[in-house]
């Protein structure tokens, strides 16, 4: 089900709780049947000890309450995820910046932002295809602070690569060759869809999927 870019598989299924409750009900019915049969055929001079089957009934009740509690929690979690997904609809059509090790090459270009906590003697940006093979290696600014690098969509031989999702690695070293910590690359793009996967709201920029928790900035689309 998809409505205005929102794919609806948000609510976790309560099927497990329903199945467990159904199984418990069957077990309880069997237990009561056996108990009734035993009572009908008990020796009047040596009646059954009521303490044992009373304790079992108490256990059945406790398990039933636990299963019902779990089912209620599942329903609450489902409602919460639906509310988060509905709230995320406000992202549709807007441009976001998000921390992501993946980038989207679209119309032959992709903008990559990165930040260095300190100056680097050398900064290298490596772009890899879906198989993990490096297709483009380029040097970039090593000054401390935020930077933007625009990839023209070409590989190391100058051949234009197809649009799609690629991975990016940024490596910075100082004059002694020591690696400098860099923040996760930041990608920019227009949100085209919203989905809930594994209990998390995920935004789509074309074929690129980004968890909503990684969004750093949201901007309105430029006026026509």
N, C-alpha and C positions, 0 to 999 in steps of 0.2 A: 504494500500500500504506500503510495507516495502522494503527498498533498503539498503543492507549492514548494517543492524541493525538500520536503520533510519525509523521510522514510520511516514508517511506523513499525519498528520492532522493539519499542522502548521497554515495555513492561516485561519483567521476568515472568516466565510461566509458573502458574500455581499448580500445574499438573502433578508435580512430585508430591506436594502436600495432599492433593485430592486422592492420588493413588495410595499414599500411605494411610490416609484416613479410611479409605475403602477397604484396604487390606486389614486394618485394625478392626473394623466393623465385622468383617468375615471371621476373624479370629475370635472376637468376643461372642459372636453368634454360636460358633462351634463350642466355645468354652461353656456357654450357658446350656447348650444342648447336652453336652457331656455331664454337666453338673445335675441337670434335671433327671437324666437317666440314672445317675448314681443315687440320687435321693429316692427315686422310685423303687430302686432295688436294694436299698441299704437294709442292714440287719437292724430291726427295731431295738434289739438288746444291746447292739454296739453301733450307735449312730455315728455318722461322719463328723469329723472335727470341723466345725464351722470356721475356725480361725484361719485355716489354710486358704479356703476359697474366698474368704473375705479379703485376705491380703492380696490375692490375685486380682480381685475386682478393683481394689484400690489402685493397683499398678496399671490396669487397663485405663482407668479414669485419668491417672496422671499422664500417661502417654497420649491419650486423646486430647487433653488440654494443651500439651506441648505442640502437637501437630497443628491444632487450630491456631495457636499463637504464631507458629511459623507461617501459616497461610496468611494470617492477618498482616504480618510483617512483609511478606512478599507483595501483598496488594498495596501496602503503603509505599514500598520501594518503587513499585510500578507507577503509582500515581506521581511520586516525586520525579522519576525519570521523564514521564510524560510532560510534567510542568517545565522541567529544564529544557526539553526538546522544543516545546511550544515557545518558551522564552527565547530560545536560540534563533527562532524565525526572524528576529530583528536583524540578524547578520546577513540575511539573504540580499544579494545585490550590492552589498557594501564591500569596500576594499579593506582587507585586514593585513596586519603584519604579525607574523607568528614565528616562534623559534621552531626550526625544523631541519633535520639533516637531509631532507629531500627538497628538490626544487621542481618547478614545472616549466618546461620549455614550451612556449606558446607563441605562435606566429614567428618562430625563428629567433626569439629573444627571451632572456630571463634575467631578472635583477636579483642580485644576492647582496645582502647587507651583513656586515660582521663588525665586531668590536674587539679591540686589543686593549688590555689593561695597562700595557707598557709598550714602549717602542721596540720594534723588531728589526734585526739586520736583514732578515729575509722572510717574506710571507708568500706562501704558495697555495693556490686554490686548485684543487683536483676535482674534476667532475667525472662521475662514473655512471655507466649505463646500468640497466636492470640486472645484468649478470655480474656486476661488480668490477667490470673492466674499465680502467681509466681511459677516457676518450679525449679529455682536454686537461692540460696542465698549464697554468698561467701564474705569473708573478703579480702581486698586488701591493698596495701601499702598506708599509710597515709602521706608520706613525701611530702613536697611542691615540685611542678614541674610536669613533664610529666611522665606517667607510662603506661605500657602495661599489659593487663590481657588476658590470653588465656583460653577460655572456651572449655572444652573437650566434650561438647555436651551432658553431662549427667545431670540428675535431682538430687534433693537432696537425692534420694535413690540409686543413682549410676546407674540408668537405662538410657541407651542411647536413646536420643530423635531423632525424624526424622529431616532430613535437612529441612530448610525453613527459613522464616522470623520470628524473635523474637524481642521483645522490651527490652530495658535495662534502668535501673535507677541506678544512682550512688548517694549515700548519704554519706556525710562526716560530722562529728561533732567534736568539740574540747573537751577539758577536762571537760568543764562545761556543755557539752551536747548541745551547740549552733551549729546550722547548718552552715556549711562552704559552700560558693558558689563554685560550680564546673562548669567548662566549659562543653558544650555539648559533649557527648561521640563521639569519632572519629572512624569510621569504615574504613576498608581497603578492597579493592577488585578490580577485573578486570572488566572493562566495557564491557558488552556484547550487549548492545543495546542503542538506542537513540530515544526519542519520545518527542513530544510537547503536553503538556496537560495544558489546561486553560491558554494558552499564555505563558507558561514557558517551557524551555528545561529541560527534565528529563532524567537522565542517569540510566541505569539498570545494576545492578550487580546480575546476575541471576534473582531471583524473587524480589530482593530488588530494590526499586526505590528511587533515590536521585536527588533532584533539582540541576542543574549545578551550581547554585549560592552558594551552600554549599560546593563545592569542595575546599579543602585547599591545596592539592598538587597532582601533576601528575607525574608518573614515567614510564619510558619505561620498558617493560617486560624484565626479565632477559634473557641473551643470552642462546640459547639452548646448 
